[in-house]
Amino acid sequence: VSDDEIIQAYKLVAQTEGIFVEPASAASIAGIIKLSKMGFFKSNERIDIVCILTGHGLKDPERAIEESSKPPVVPPREEAVLEAANFKG
């Protein structure tokens, strides 16, 4: 798998499962995703897949910082904060 596929899997597992892994641990997930897109798995067949994720994301904190989105900047006004929070009162 490519580095880009690994980073996409790295982000996916964090966003969907709440698991913070190092990129090397996401390689197995990237491989499964790639095989699935290539049609490796039969669509009518139920299979169980296990990926072992051993490397914690704090082994590579710089990558997490690079890949994370920047938080929005909200002016210090009540209306702006409520709007940013999509609060409908």
PDB file with one MODEL, atoms N, CA, C and O in Angstrom:
MODEL        1
ATOM      1  N   VAL A   1       0.847  -1.192   0.000  1.00  0.00           N
ATOM      2  CA  VAL A   1       0.000   0.000   0.000  1.00  0.00           C
ATOM      3  C   VAL A   1       0.884   1.244   0.000  1.00  0.00           C
ATOM      4  O   VAL A   1       2.031   1.208   0.445  1.00  0.00           O
ATOM      5  N   SER A   2       0.343   2.317  -0.495  1.00  0.00           N
ATOM      6  CA  SER A   2       1.106   3.564  -0.564  1.00  0.00           C
ATOM      7  C   SER A   2       1.036   4.321   0.764  1.00  0.00           C
ATOM      8  O   SER A   2       0.192   4.042   1.615  1.00  0.00           O
ATOM      9  N   ASP A   3       1.938   5.274   0.913  1.00  0.00           N
ATOM     10  CA  ASP A   3       1.915   6.117   2.115  1.00  0.00           C
ATOM     11  C   ASP A   3       0.588   6.859   2.232  1.00  0.00           C
ATOM     12  O   ASP A   3       0.045   7.004   3.327  1.00  0.00           O
ATOM     13  N   ASP A   4       0.064   7.331   1.091  1.00  0.00           N
ATOM     14  CA  ASP A   4      -1.201   8.058   1.111  1.00  0.00           C
ATOM     15  C   ASP A   4      -2.348   7.155   1.581  1.00  0.00           C
ATOM     16  O   ASP A   4      -3.215   7.595   2.335  1.00  0.00           O
ATOM     17  N   GLU A   5      -2.350   5.902   1.138  1.00  0.00           N
ATOM     18  CA  GLU A   5      -3.389   4.965   1.574  1.00  0.00           C
ATOM     19  C   GLU A   5      -3.284   4.694   3.074  1.00  0.00           C
ATOM     20  O   GLU A   5      -4.297   4.554   3.758  1.00  0.00           O
ATOM     21  N   ILE A   6      -2.070   4.623   3.572  1.00  0.00           N
ATOM     22  CA  ILE A   6      -1.866   4.414   5.009  1.00  0.00           C
ATOM     23  C   ILE A   6      -2.381   5.612   5.801  1.00  0.00           C
ATOM     24  O   ILE A   6      -3.042   5.443   6.825  1.00  0.00           O
ATOM     25  N   ILE A   7      -2.082   6.818   5.331  1.00  0.00           N
ATOM     26  CA  ILE A   7      -2.546   8.027   6.031  1.00  0.00           C
ATOM     27  C   ILE A   7      -4.067   8.112   6.001  1.00  0.00           C
ATOM     28  O   ILE A   7      -4.682   8.513   6.990  1.00  0.00           O
ATOM     29  N   GLN A   8      -4.681   7.739   4.882  1.00  0.00           N
ATOM     30  CA  GLN A   8      -6.147   7.744   4.812  1.00  0.00           C
ATOM     31  C   GLN A   8      -6.741   6.750   5.812  1.00  0.00           C
ATOM     32  O   GLN A   8      -7.739   7.049   6.467  1.00  0.00           O
ATOM     33  N   ALA A   9      -6.131   5.576   5.929  1.00  0.00           N
ATOM     34  CA  ALA A   9      -6.596   4.581   6.908  1.00  0.00           C
ATOM     35  C   ALA A   9      -6.359   5.074   8.334  1.00  0.00           C
ATOM     36  O   ALA A   9      -7.185   4.854   9.219  1.00  0.00           O
ATOM     37  N   TYR A  10      -5.238   5.735   8.547  1.00  0.00           N
ATOM     38  CA  TYR A  10      -4.879   6.325   9.848  1.00  0.00           C
ATOM     39  C   TYR A  10      -5.974   7.297  10.295  1.00  0.00           C
ATOM     40  O   TYR A  10      -6.418   7.265  11.442  1.00  0.00           O
ATOM     41  N   LYS A  11      -6.398   8.159   9.369  1.00  0.00           N
ATOM     42  CA  LYS A  11      -7.454   9.122   9.674  1.00  0.00           C
ATOM     43  C   LYS A  11      -8.796   8.419   9.875  1.00  0.00           C
ATOM     44  O   LYS A  11      -9.556   8.765  10.780  1.00  0.00           O
ATOM     45  N   LEU A  12      -9.080   7.439   9.032  1.00  0.00           N
ATOM     46  CA  LEU A  12     -10.350   6.729   9.102  1.00  0.00           C
ATOM     47  C   LEU A  12     -10.545   6.038  10.445  1.00  0.00           C
ATOM     48  O   LEU A  12     -11.611   6.149  11.051  1.00  0.00           O
ATOM     49  N   VAL A  13      -9.534   5.333  10.910  1.00  0.00           N
ATOM     50  CA  VAL A  13      -9.672   4.601  12.180  1.00  0.00           C
ATOM     51  C   VAL A  13      -9.803   5.576  13.356  1.00  0.00           C
ATOM     52  O   VAL A  13     -10.477   5.271  14.340  1.00  0.00           O
ATOM     53  N   ALA A  14      -9.171   6.726  13.258  1.00  0.00           N
ATOM     54  CA  ALA A  14      -9.313   7.733  14.319  1.00  0.00           C
ATOM     55  C   ALA A  14     -10.716   8.332  14.315  1.00  0.00           C
ATOM     56  O   ALA A  14     -11.331   8.496  15.368  1.00  0.00           O
ATOM     57  N   GLN A  15     -11.218   8.658  13.123  1.00  0.00           N
ATOM     58  CA  GLN A  15     -12.519   9.316  13.021  1.00  0.00           C
ATOM     59  C   GLN A  15     -13.687   8.378  13.281  1.00  0.00           C
ATOM     60  O   GLN A  15     -14.676   8.779  13.894  1.00  0.00           O
ATOM     61  N   THR A  16     -13.588   7.137  12.824  1.00  0.00           N
ATOM     62  CA  THR A  16     -14.737   6.232  12.932  1.00  0.00           C
ATOM     63  C   THR A  16     -14.713   5.351  14.172  1.00  0.00           C
ATOM     64  O   THR A  16     -15.765   4.956  14.674  1.00  0.00           O
ATOM     65  N   GLU A  17     -13.527   5.042  14.665  1.00  0.00           N
ATOM     66  CA  GLU A  17     -13.419   4.139  15.812  1.00  0.00           C
ATOM     67  C   GLU A  17     -12.875   4.814  17.065  1.00  0.00           C
ATOM     68  O   GLU A  17     -12.960   4.256  18.159  1.00  0.00           O
ATOM     69  N   GLY A  18     -12.317   6.014  16.911  1.00  0.00           N
ATOM     70  CA  GLY A  18     -11.749   6.713  18.056  1.00  0.00           C
ATOM     71  C   GLY A  18     -10.463   6.085  18.558  1.00  0.00           C
ATOM     72  O   GLY A  18     -10.121   6.203  19.734  1.00  0.00           O
ATOM     73  N   ILE A  19      -9.750   5.415  17.661  1.00  0.00           N
ATOM     74  CA  ILE A  19      -8.499   4.754  18.035  1.00  0.00           C
ATOM     75  C   ILE A  19      -7.339   5.542  17.442  1.00  0.00           C
ATOM     76  O   ILE A  19      -7.290   5.778  16.234  1.00  0.00           O
ATOM     77  N   PHE A  20      -6.405   5.948  18.301  1.00  0.00           N
ATOM     78  CA  PHE A  20      -5.259   6.764  17.898  1.00  0.00           C
ATOM     79  C   PHE A  20      -4.053   5.847  17.731  1.00  0.00           C
ATOM     80  O   PHE A  20      -3.416   5.457  18.710  1.00  0.00           O
ATOM     81  N   VAL A  21      -3.747   5.508  16.476  1.00  0.00           N
ATOM     82  CA  VAL A  21      -2.636   4.598  16.193  1.00  0.00           C
ATOM     83  C   VAL A  21      -1.521   5.347  15.481  1.00  0.00           C
ATOM     84  O   VAL A  21      -1.727   6.445  14.965  1.00  0.00           O
ATOM     85  N   GLU A  22      -0.347   4.747  15.458  1.00  0.00           N
ATOM     86  CA  GLU A  22       0.715   5.303  14.632  1.00  0.00           C
ATOM     87  C   GLU A  22       0.458   4.851  13.194  1.00  0.00           C
ATOM     88  O   GLU A  22      -0.229   3.852  12.980  1.00  0.00           O
ATOM     89  N   PRO A  23       0.998   5.566  12.211  1.00  0.00           N
ATOM     90  CA  PRO A  23       0.747   5.198  10.819  1.00  0.00           C
ATOM     91  C   PRO A  23       1.109   3.749  10.481  1.00  0.00           C
ATOM     92  O   PRO A  23       0.408   3.119   9.690  1.00  0.00           O
ATOM     93  N   ALA A  24       2.172   3.212  11.055  1.00  0.00           N
ATOM     94  CA  ALA A  24       2.549   1.826  10.752  1.00  0.00           C
ATOM     95  C   ALA A  24       1.434   0.853  11.124  1.00  0.00           C
ATOM     96  O   ALA A  24       1.235  -0.146  10.434  1.00  0.00           O
ATOM     97  N   SER A  25       0.713   1.126  12.188  1.00  0.00           N
ATOM     98  CA  SER A  25      -0.394   0.254  12.584  1.00  0.00           C
ATOM     99  C   SER A  25      -1.559   0.346  11.613  1.00  0.00           C
ATOM    100  O   SER A  25      -2.319  -0.611  11.464  1.00  0.00           O
ATOM    101  N   ALA A  26      -1.707   1.479  10.955  1.00  0.00           N
ATOM    102  CA  ALA A  26      -2.804   1.659  10.005  1.00  0.00           C
ATOM    103  C   ALA A  26      -2.543   0.955   8.677  1.00  0.00           C
ATOM    104  O   ALA A  26      -3.446   0.863   7.846  1.00  0.00           O
ATOM    105  N   ALA A  27      -1.335   0.460   8.463  1.00  0.00           N
ATOM    106  CA  ALA A  27      -1.002  -0.208   7.200  1.00  0.00           C
ATOM    107  C   ALA A  27      -1.873  -1.437   6.968  1.00  0.00           C
ATOM    108  O   ALA A  27      -2.276  -1.702   5.835  1.00  0.00           O
ATOM    109  N   SER A  28      -2.167  -2.190   8.022  1.00  0.00           N
ATOM    110  CA  SER A  28      -3.009  -3.383   7.841  1.00  0.00           C
ATOM    111  C   SER A  28      -4.419  -2.994   7.411  1.00  0.00           C
ATOM    112  O   SER A  28      -5.027  -3.674   6.584  1.00  0.00           O
ATOM    113  N   ILE A  29      -4.932  -1.919   7.961  1.00  0.00           N
ATOM    114  CA  ILE A  29      -6.262  -1.443   7.578  1.00  0.00           C
ATOM    115  C   ILE A  29      -6.240  -0.949   6.137  1.00  0.00           C
ATOM    116  O   ILE A  29      -7.160  -1.224   5.367  1.00  0.00           O
ATOM    117  N   ALA A  30      -5.191  -0.222   5.774  1.00  0.00           N
ATOM    118  CA  ALA A  30      -5.053   0.255   4.397  1.00  0.00           C
ATOM    119  C   ALA A  30      -5.021  -0.918   3.421  1.00  0.00           C
ATOM    120  O   ALA A  30      -5.600  -0.845   2.337  1.00  0.00           O
ATOM    121  N   GLY A  31      -4.350  -1.984   3.804  1.00  0.00           N
ATOM    122  CA  GLY A  31      -4.291  -3.167   2.950  1.00  0.00           C
ATOM    123  C   GLY A  31      -5.651  -3.810   2.752  1.00  0.00           C
ATOM    124  O   GLY A  31      -5.990  -4.218   1.641  1.00  0.00           O
ATOM    125  N   ILE A  32      -6.430  -3.906   3.817  1.00  0.00           N
ATOM    126  CA  ILE A  32      -7.777  -4.480   3.718  1.00  0.00           C
ATOM    127  C   ILE A  32      -8.665  -3.604   2.839  1.00  0.00           C
ATOM    128  O   ILE A  32      -9.423  -4.116   2.016  1.00  0.00           O
ATOM    129  N   ILE A  33      -8.574  -2.295   3.010  1.00  0.00           N
ATOM    130  CA  ILE A  33      -9.363  -1.373   2.184  1.00  0.00           C
ATOM    131  C   ILE A  33      -8.982  -1.535   0.717  1.00  0.00           C
ATOM    132  O   ILE A  33      -9.854  -1.586  -0.150  1.00  0.00           O
ATOM    133  N   LYS A  34      -7.693  -1.615   0.438  1.00  0.00           N
ATOM    134  CA  LYS A  34      -7.226  -1.758  -0.943  1.00  0.00           C
ATOM    135  C   LYS A  34      -7.719  -3.071  -1.552  1.00  0.00           C
ATOM    136  O   LYS A  34      -8.199  -3.089  -2.686  1.00  0.00           O
ATOM    137  N   LEU A  35      -7.603  -4.165  -0.805  1.00  0.00           N
ATOM    138  CA  LEU A  35      -8.091  -5.453  -1.303  1.00  0.00           C
ATOM    139  C   LEU A  35      -9.592  -5.409  -1.583  1.00  0.00           C
ATOM    140  O   LEU A  35     -10.060  -5.969  -2.574  1.00  0.00           O
ATOM    141  N   SER A  36     -10.335  -4.747  -0.712  1.00  0.00           N
ATOM    142  CA  SER A  36     -11.776  -4.631  -0.898  1.00  0.00           C
ATOM    143  C   SER A  36     -12.103  -3.860  -2.175  1.00  0.00           C
ATOM    144  O   SER A  36     -12.972  -4.269  -2.945  1.00  0.00           O
ATOM    145  N   LYS A  37     -11.410  -2.749  -2.398  1.00  0.00           N
ATOM    146  CA  LYS A  37     -11.637  -1.945  -3.607  1.00  0.00           C
ATOM    147  C   LYS A  37     -11.259  -2.710  -4.874  1.00  0.00           C
ATOM    148  O   LYS A  37     -11.826  -2.468  -5.939  1.00  0.00           O
ATOM    149  N   MET A  38     -10.310  -3.627  -4.761  1.00  0.00           N
ATOM    150  CA  MET A  38      -9.877  -4.432  -5.904  1.00  0.00           C
ATOM    151  C   MET A  38     -10.817  -5.609  -6.158  1.00  0.00           C
ATOM    152  O   MET A  38     -10.632  -6.346  -7.127  1.00  0.00           O
ATOM    153  N   GLY A  39     -11.824  -5.795  -5.299  1.00  0.00           N
ATOM    154  CA  GLY A  39     -12.776  -6.877  -5.470  1.00  0.00           C
ATOM    155  C   GLY A  39     -12.282  -8.217  -4.968  1.00  0.00           C
ATOM    156  O   GLY A  39     -12.787  -9.261  -5.381  1.00  0.00           O
ATOM    157  N   PHE A  40     -11.310  -8.199  -4.092  1.00  0.00           N
ATOM    158  CA  PHE A  40     -10.731  -9.438  -3.568  1.00  0.00           C
ATOM    159  C   PHE A  40     -11.743 -10.265  -2.788  1.00  0.00           C
ATOM    160  O   PHE A  40     -11.731 -11.495  -2.854  1.00  0.00           O
ATOM    161  N   PHE A  41     -12.612  -9.593  -2.054  1.00  0.00           N
ATOM    162  CA  PHE A  41     -13.601 -10.281  -1.231  1.00  0.00           C
ATOM    163  C   PHE A  41     -14.892 -10.448  -2.021  1.00  0.00           C
ATOM    164  O   PHE A  41     -15.335  -9.517  -2.693  1.00  0.00           O
ATOM    165  N   LYS A  42     -15.492 -11.617  -1.944  1.00  0.00           N
ATOM    166  CA  LYS A  42     -16.762 -11.863  -2.628  1.00  0.00           C
ATOM    167  C   LYS A  42     -17.861 -11.100  -1.883  1.00  0.00           C
ATOM    168  O   LYS A  42     -17.947 -11.153  -0.656  1.00  0.00           O
ATOM    169  N   SER A  43     -18.696 -10.393  -2.644  1.00  0.00           N
ATOM    170  CA  SER A  43     -19.698  -9.524  -2.021  1.00  0.00           C
ATOM    171  C   SER A  43     -20.775 -10.296  -1.263  1.00  0.00           C
ATOM    172  O   SER A  43     -21.362  -9.757  -0.325  1.00  0.00           O
ATOM    173  N   ASN A  44     -21.047 -11.535  -1.643  1.00  0.00           N
ATOM    174  CA  ASN A  44     -22.095 -12.287  -0.954  1.00  0.00           C
ATOM    175  C   ASN A  44     -21.554 -13.169   0.172  1.00  0.00           C
ATOM    176  O   ASN A  44     -22.300 -13.930   0.788  1.00  0.00           O
ATOM    177  N   GLU A  45     -20.285 -13.062   0.426  1.00  0.00           N
ATOM    178  CA  GLU A  45     -19.637 -13.893   1.438  1.00  0.00           C
ATOM    179  C   GLU A  45     -19.388 -13.078   2.706  1.00  0.00           C
ATOM    180  O   GLU A  45     -18.823 -11.986   2.642  1.00  0.00           O
ATOM    181  N   ARG A  46     -19.808 -13.606   3.861  1.00  0.00           N
ATOM    182  CA  ARG A  46     -19.534 -12.921   5.127  1.00  0.00           C
ATOM    183  C   ARG A  46     -18.204 -13.423   5.652  1.00  0.00           C
ATOM    184  O   ARG A  46     -17.990 -14.625   5.807  1.00  0.00           O
ATOM    185  N   ILE A  47     -17.328 -12.492   5.919  1.00  0.00           N
ATOM    186  CA  ILE A  47     -16.020 -12.854   6.463  1.00  0.00           C
ATOM    187  C   ILE A  47     -15.714 -11.975   7.663  1.00  0.00           C
ATOM    188  O   ILE A  47     -16.220 -10.859   7.775  1.00  0.00           O
ATOM    189  N   ASP A  48     -14.898 -12.478   8.541  1.00  0.00           N
ATOM    190  CA  ASP A  48     -14.417 -11.707   9.683  1.00  0.00           C
ATOM    191  C   ASP A  48     -12.954 -11.387   9.434  1.00  0.00           C
ATOM    192  O   ASP A  48     -12.165 -12.266   9.087  1.00  0.00           O
ATOM    193  N   ILE A  49     -12.603 -10.136   9.611  1.00  0.00           N
ATOM    194  CA  ILE A  49     -11.227  -9.688   9.406  1.00  0.00           C
ATOM    195  C   ILE A  49     -10.739  -9.067  10.705  1.00  0.00           C
ATOM    196  O   ILE A  49     -11.454  -8.284  11.332  1.00  0.00           O
ATOM    197  N   VAL A  50      -9.541  -9.409  11.105  1.00  0.00           N
ATOM    198  CA  VAL A  50      -8.946  -8.855  12.318  1.00  0.00           C
ATOM    199  C   VAL A  50      -7.658  -8.140  11.937  1.00  0.00           C
ATOM    200  O   VAL A  50      -6.784  -8.720  11.293  1.00  0.00           O
ATOM    201  N   CYS A  51      -7.547  -6.891  12.335  1.00  0.00           N
ATOM    202  CA  CYS A  51      -6.309  -6.131  12.159  1.00  0.00           C
ATOM    203  C   CYS A  51      -5.773  -5.813  13.553  1.00  0.00           C
ATOM    204  O   CYS A  51      -6.493  -5.284  14.400  1.00  0.00           O
ATOM    205  N   ILE A  52      -4.531  -6.135  13.775  1.00  0.00           N
ATOM    206  CA  ILE A  52      -3.905  -5.867  15.064  1.00  0.00           C
ATOM    207  C   ILE A  52      -3.276  -4.477  15.010  1.00  0.00           C
ATOM    208  O   ILE A  52      -2.420  -4.202  14.169  1.00  0.00           O
ATOM    209  N   LEU A  53      -3.708  -3.613  15.911  1.00  0.00           N
ATOM    210  CA  LEU A  53      -3.223  -2.232  15.954  1.00  0.00           C
ATOM    211  C   LEU A  53      -2.419  -2.052  17.232  1.00  0.00           C
ATOM    212  O   LEU A  53      -2.988  -1.800  18.294  1.00  0.00           O
ATOM    213  N   THR A  54      -1.109  -2.179  17.137  1.00  0.00           N
ATOM    214  CA  THR A  54      -0.287  -2.167  18.346  1.00  0.00           C
ATOM    215  C   THR A  54       0.415  -0.844  18.612  1.00  0.00           C
ATOM    216  O   THR A  54       0.735  -0.543  19.762  1.00  0.00           O
ATOM    217  N   GLY A  55       0.656  -0.063  17.597  1.00  0.00           N
ATOM    218  CA  GLY A  55       1.422   1.168  17.785  1.00  0.00           C
ATOM    219  C   GLY A  55       0.539   2.341  18.159  1.00  0.00           C
ATOM    220  O   GLY A  55      -0.367   2.695  17.404  1.00  0.00           O
ATOM    221  N   HIS A  56       0.781   2.946  19.296  1.00  0.00           N
ATOM    222  CA  HIS A  56       0.005   4.097  19.775  1.00  0.00           C
ATOM    223  C   HIS A  56       0.369   5.343  18.976  1.00  0.00           C
ATOM    224  O   HIS A  56       1.518   5.514  18.569  1.00  0.00           O
ATOM    225  N   GLY A  57      -0.603   6.201  18.757  1.00  0.00           N
ATOM    226  CA  GLY A  57      -0.400   7.425  17.994  1.00  0.00           C
ATOM    227  C   GLY A  57       0.631   8.364  18.576  1.00  0.00           C
ATOM    228  O   GLY A  57       1.202   9.177  17.849  1.00  0.00           O
ATOM    229  N   LEU A  58       0.886   8.274  19.874  1.00  0.00           N
ATOM    230  CA  LEU A  58       1.872   9.166  20.488  1.00  0.00           C
ATOM    231  C   LEU A  58       3.309   8.774  20.154  1.00  0.00           C
ATOM    232  O   LEU A  58       4.245   9.472  20.541  1.00  0.00           O
ATOM    233  N   LYS A  59       3.492   7.659  19.436  1.00  0.00           N
ATOM    234  CA  LYS A  59       4.831   7.329  18.950  1.00  0.00           C
ATOM    235  C   LYS A  59       5.243   8.294  17.837  1.00  0.00           C
ATOM    236  O   LYS A  59       6.430   8.475  17.567  1.00  0.00           O
ATOM    237  N   ASP A  60       4.249   8.908  17.198  1.00  0.00           N
ATOM    238  CA  ASP A  60       4.504   9.826  16.086  1.00  0.00           C
ATOM    239  C   ASP A  60       3.575  11.036  16.202  1.00  0.00           C
ATOM    240  O   ASP A  60       2.719  11.235  15.339  1.00  0.00           O
ATOM    241  N   PRO A  61       3.730  11.850  17.257  1.00  0.00           N
ATOM    242  CA  PRO A  61       2.794  12.963  17.458  1.00  0.00           C
ATOM    243  C   PRO A  61       2.866  14.027  16.366  1.00  0.00           C
ATOM    244  O   PRO A  61       1.877  14.712  16.106  1.00  0.00           O
ATOM    245  N   GLU A  62       4.020  14.171  15.727  1.00  0.00           N
ATOM    246  CA  GLU A  62       4.139  15.174  14.663  1.00  0.00           C
ATOM    247  C   GLU A  62       3.179  14.865  13.519  1.00  0.00           C
ATOM    248  O   GLU A  62       2.578  15.774  12.945  1.00  0.00           O
ATOM    249  N   ARG A  63       3.035  13.585  13.190  1.00  0.00           N
ATOM    250  CA  ARG A  63       2.121  13.186  12.108  1.00  0.00           C
ATOM    251  C   ARG A  63       0.689  13.564  12.465  1.00  0.00           C
ATOM    252  O   ARG A  63      -0.048  14.063  11.614  1.00  0.00           O
ATOM    253  N   ALA A  64       0.293  13.335  13.694  1.00  0.00           N
ATOM    254  CA  ALA A  64      -1.066  13.667  14.116  1.00  0.00           C
ATOM    255  C   ALA A  64      -1.314  15.166  13.998  1.00  0.00           C
ATOM    256  O   ALA A  64      -2.386  15.593  13.567  1.00  0.00           O
ATOM    257  N   ILE A  65      -0.331  15.951  14.378  1.00  0.00           N
ATOM    258  CA  ILE A  65      -0.470  17.407  14.282  1.00  0.00           C
ATOM    259  C   ILE A  65      -0.572  17.833  12.824  1.00  0.00           C
ATOM    260  O   ILE A  65      -1.393  18.683  12.481  1.00  0.00           O
ATOM    261  N   GLU A  66       0.259  17.246  11.965  1.00  0.00           N
ATOM    262  CA  GLU A  66       0.234  17.578  10.535  1.00  0.00           C
ATOM    263  C   GLU A  66      -1.109  17.231   9.897  1.00  0.00           C
ATOM    264  O   GLU A  66      -1.626  17.992   9.080  1.00  0.00           O
ATOM    265  N   GLU A  67      -1.668  16.094  10.266  1.00  0.00           N
ATOM    266  CA  GLU A  67      -2.871  15.587   9.617  1.00  0.00           C
ATOM    267  C   GLU A  67      -4.172  16.122  10.203  1.00  0.00           C
ATOM    268  O   GLU A  67      -5.229  15.979   9.588  1.00  0.00           O
ATOM    269  N   SER A  68      -4.111  16.728  11.368  1.00  0.00           N
ATOM    270  CA  SER A  68      -5.347  17.211  11.980  1.00  0.00           C
ATOM    271  C   SER A  68      -5.741  18.560  11.398  1.00  0.00           C
ATOM    272  O   SER A  68      -4.896  19.346  10.970  1.00  0.00           O
ATOM    273  N   SER A  69      -7.033  18.804  11.393  1.00  0.00           N
ATOM    274  CA  SER A  69      -7.510  20.087  10.891  1.00  0.00           C
ATOM    275  C   SER A  69      -7.335  21.145  11.975  1.00  0.00           C
ATOM    276  O   SER A  69      -7.326  20.847  13.170  1.00  0.00           O
ATOM    277  N   LYS A  70      -7.201  22.354  11.535  1.00  0.00           N
ATOM    278  CA  LYS A  70      -7.031  23.467  12.470  1.00  0.00           C
ATOM    279  C   LYS A  70      -8.394  23.844  13.049  1.00  0.00           C
ATOM    280  O   LYS A  70      -9.388  23.853  12.324  1.00  0.00           O
ATOM    281  N   PRO A  71      -8.453  24.151  14.330  1.00  0.00           N
ATOM    282  CA  PRO A  71      -9.738  24.526  14.925  1.00  0.00           C
ATOM    283  C   PRO A  71     -10.202  25.877  14.379  1.00  0.00           C
ATOM    284  O   PRO A  71      -9.380  26.733  14.049  1.00  0.00           O
ATOM    285  N   PRO A  72     -11.510  26.064  14.285  1.00  0.00           N
ATOM    286  CA  PRO A  72     -12.005  27.347  13.784  1.00  0.00           C
ATOM    287  C   PRO A  72     -11.732  28.470  14.787  1.00  0.00           C
ATOM    288  O   PRO A  72     -11.713  28.253  15.999  1.00  0.00           O
ATOM    289  N   VAL A  73     -11.528  29.640  14.266  1.00  0.00           N
ATOM    290  CA  VAL A  73     -11.343  30.824  15.106  1.00  0.00           C
ATOM    291  C   VAL A  73     -12.693  31.540  15.163  1.00  0.00           C
ATOM    292  O   VAL A  73     -13.263  31.902  14.134  1.00  0.00           O
ATOM    293  N   VAL A  74     -13.186  31.733  16.372  1.00  0.00           N
ATOM    294  CA  VAL A  74     -14.494  32.344  16.569  1.00  0.00           C
ATOM    295  C   VAL A  74     -14.306  33.647  17.332  1.00  0.00           C
ATOM    296  O   VAL A  74     -13.647  33.669  18.372  1.00  0.00           O
ATOM    297  N   PRO A  75     -14.883  34.734  16.820  1.00  0.00           N
ATOM    298  CA  PRO A  75     -14.773  36.005  17.543  1.00  0.00           C
ATOM    299  C   PRO A  75     -15.385  35.891  18.940  1.00  0.00           C
ATOM    300  O   PRO A  75     -16.329  35.126  19.140  1.00  0.00           O
ATOM    301  N   PRO A  76     -14.859  36.643  19.903  1.00  0.00           N
ATOM    302  CA  PRO A  76     -15.333  36.542  21.290  1.00  0.00           C
ATOM    303  C   PRO A  76     -16.651  37.286  21.519  1.00  0.00           C
ATOM    304  O   PRO A  76     -16.743  38.201  22.338  1.00  0.00           O
ATOM    305  N   ARG A  77     -17.657  36.862  20.770  1.00  0.00           N
ATOM    306  CA  ARG A  77     -18.995  37.433  20.937  1.00  0.00           C
ATOM    307  C   ARG A  77     -19.991  36.286  21.076  1.00  0.00           C
ATOM    308  O   ARG A  77     -19.861  35.261  20.406  1.00  0.00           O
ATOM    309  N   GLU A  78     -20.965  36.456  21.929  1.00  0.00           N
ATOM    310  CA  GLU A  78     -21.936  35.392  22.189  1.00  0.00           C
ATOM    311  C   GLU A  78     -22.600  34.898  20.905  1.00  0.00           C
ATOM    312  O   GLU A  78     -22.740  33.692  20.702  1.00  0.00           O
ATOM    313  N   GLU A  79     -23.006  35.821  20.047  1.00  0.00           N
ATOM    314  CA  GLU A  79     -23.688  35.436  18.810  1.00  0.00           C
ATOM    315  C   GLU A  79     -22.784  34.575  17.932  1.00  0.00           C
ATOM    316  O   GLU A  79     -23.233  33.596  17.334  1.00  0.00           O
ATOM    317  N   ALA A  80     -21.511  34.947  17.860  1.00  0.00           N
ATOM    318  CA  ALA A  80     -20.561  34.204  17.031  1.00  0.00           C
ATOM    319  C   ALA A  80     -20.333  32.798  17.577  1.00  0.00           C
ATOM    320  O   ALA A  80     -20.242  31.835  16.816  1.00  0.00           O
ATOM    321  N   VAL A  81     -20.241  32.689  18.896  1.00  0.00           N
ATOM    322  CA  VAL A  81     -20.040  31.377  19.522  1.00  0.00           C
ATOM    323  C   VAL A  81     -21.263  30.491  19.280  1.00  0.00           C
ATOM    324  O   VAL A  81     -21.117  29.323  18.922  1.00  0.00           O
ATOM    325  N   LEU A  82     -22.460  31.033  19.472  1.00  0.00           N
ATOM    326  CA  LEU A  82     -23.679  30.255  19.253  1.00  0.00           C
ATOM    327  C   LEU A  82     -23.802  29.827  17.795  1.00  0.00           C
ATOM    328  O   LEU A  82     -24.208  28.702  17.503  1.00  0.00           O
ATOM    329  N   GLU A  83     -23.454  30.720  16.893  1.00  0.00           N
ATOM    330  CA  GLU A  83     -23.504  30.383  15.467  1.00  0.00           C
ATOM    331  C   GLU A  83     -22.492  29.285  15.132  1.00  0.00           C
ATOM    332  O   GLU A  83     -22.819  28.345  14.408  1.00  0.00           O
ATOM    333  N   ALA A  84     -21.280  29.397  15.646  1.00  0.00           N
ATOM    334  CA  ALA A  84     -20.247  28.391  15.383  1.00  0.00           C
ATOM    335  C   ALA A  84     -20.641  27.031  15.946  1.00  0.00           C
ATOM    336  O   ALA A  84     -20.274  25.997  15.387  1.00  0.00           O
ATOM    337  N   ALA A  85     -21.381  27.025  17.043  1.00  0.00           N
ATOM    338  CA  ALA A  85     -21.817  25.777  17.669  1.00  0.00           C
ATOM    339  C   ALA A  85     -23.121  25.260  17.062  1.00  0.00           C
ATOM    340  O   ALA A  85     -23.657  24.242  17.501  1.00  0.00           O
ATOM    341  N   ASN A  86     -23.630  25.972  16.046  1.00  0.00           N
ATOM    342  CA  ASN A  86     -24.908  25.614  15.418  1.00  0.00           C
ATOM    343  C   ASN A  86     -26.028  25.526  16.440  1.00  0.00           C
ATOM    344  O   ASN A  86     -26.918  24.682  16.331  1.00  0.00           O
ATOM    345  N   PHE A  87     -25.978  26.403  17.428  1.00  0.00           N
ATOM    346  CA  PHE A  87     -26.988  26.413  18.484  1.00  0.00           C
ATOM    347  C   PHE A  87     -28.202  27.186  17.999  1.00  0.00           C
ATOM    348  O   PHE A  87     -28.104  28.333  17.562  1.00  0.00           O
ATOM    349  N   LYS A  88     -29.331  26.535  18.087  1.00  0.00           N
ATOM    350  CA  LYS A  88     -30.578  27.191  17.700  1.00  0.00           C
ATOM    351  C   LYS A  88     -31.453  27.287  18.945  1.00  0.00           C
ATOM    352  O   LYS A  88     -32.045  26.298  19.378  1.00  0.00           O
ATOM    353  N   GLY A  89     -31.526  28.481  19.512  1.00  0.00           N
ATOM    354  CA  GLY A  89     -32.219  28.664  20.778  1.00  0.00           C
ATOM    355  C   GLY A  89     -33.599  29.026  20.673  1.00  0.00           C
ATOM    356  O   GLY A  89     -34.270  29.203  21.690  1.00  0.00           O
TER     357      GLY A  89
ENDMDL
END
